[in-house]
Every structure is written in C-alpha cells, then in structure tokens.
Amino acid sequence: SSDLTTGVETLDQHNSSISFYPNPTNGVINIKSSNNDKLTITVYNMLGEKVLFAEGYETITQNLSDFKSGIYLINISNGYNNFTERLVLK
C-alpha cells in the first residue's frame, strides 16, 4: 500500500511491516521493519546498474546525497518478501 501524503511504502506479511521514507528524498532514506527482521536493500540506477547494497536488522539509514538527482529503483527484502519501488532523489 502507499500513502500518497507521506510517500511511505509498506508491505505486510508474516506480521511484519516494512517501510521506507521519505520518498522523494533529499538524500537520507530510512528503511524499517516492525520485527527484528534482517533487511537487505539494493539500489539500482535507471541503467540497471547496482549503485548501493546494504543490510542490517530492523532499521537501515542510508545517505544517498552523493548520488545524482533522479529516479532509482530500490529493492527491499526481509527474507520473506521482496519488493521494488521507485525512489526519487531530489
């Protein structure tokens, strides 16, 4: 589901909710899980090139301010589910 006013994306399954925000962002994004899930994120540019990989438990905060402004794809996985969303970097 998507909340258009905040840009928070969520995915619910196995009593776990994953969200990332803000989107669009000026640089810093936060990825959170409601459980202590192991999260992995992969960010791709529009050419399909992997530009960032990170993993952590429950919360990941990444600073993307060194990247060029534009549209990226972010893939987020918690071990149960995978989802990919557009990420807009201002």
N, C-alpha and C positions, 0 to 999 in steps of 0.2 A: 504494500500500500504506500501511498505517497501523500504527504501533507504539503500542499502547494504553498502554504503561507510560510512554512519554515524550511522547506527543502529537505526535511528529514526522511530518509528512506528506511523502511523496516521490513523484516522478514520474520515470520513466526512459524516455528515448528519445534517439536521436542521441548516445549515450554521455554524456548529460547527466543529472544528477540534481538536482532542486530540492527543497529542504526549507524548512519554516518552523517556528519554535518560539519560545518554549513556547506550547502551546495546551492548556488555558486559560492566560491571561496576566494579570499584574497591571498591564501597561501596555506594556512594551517587547517587540516581536517582531523576530525576525531571519529574513530570507529569504536563502538561499544557493543558489548554483549551483555544481556541481562544475567546470564550464567557465567561461570568462570571458564567459558569455552576457550580453546586455543583458536585464535583468529589468524588468518593469513590474508594479506592484501597484495594484489598485483595491479600496478597502474600501467596502462599502455597508452602511447600516443596514437594519433589517428592513422599512422602508417602501420600500426600493429606491432610496433617495437616496445618491448618491455622497458620501462624507464624507472620503475621502483618496485621492490619487493620488501615486505616487512611482515613480521609475525610477532605475536605476543598473546598474553592472556587477558581477557576481559576488556581491556582498553588499549588502543593504539592511537597515538597522536603523531602526525607527520607534518612536516613543514615542506610545502611544495613551492615556496616563493622563489626558488632558484629556477624553476621551470618556466618556459614561455607561456604567456597567456593563451588560452584556447580551450578546446574540448578534448578531454581524455576519457578513457574507459577505465573504471575501477572494478576489479573482480574481488569479491569478499567471500571467504569461506570460513565456516565454523566446524568443519568436519562432517556435519550432517547435510549441509546445503551450500550451494554455490550460487551467487547471483552477481550479475554485471550491470552496472548503471553508468550513465553518462555523468561525468564530473566536469564542471565548468570552472576554470581558473581565470579570474579576472586579471 
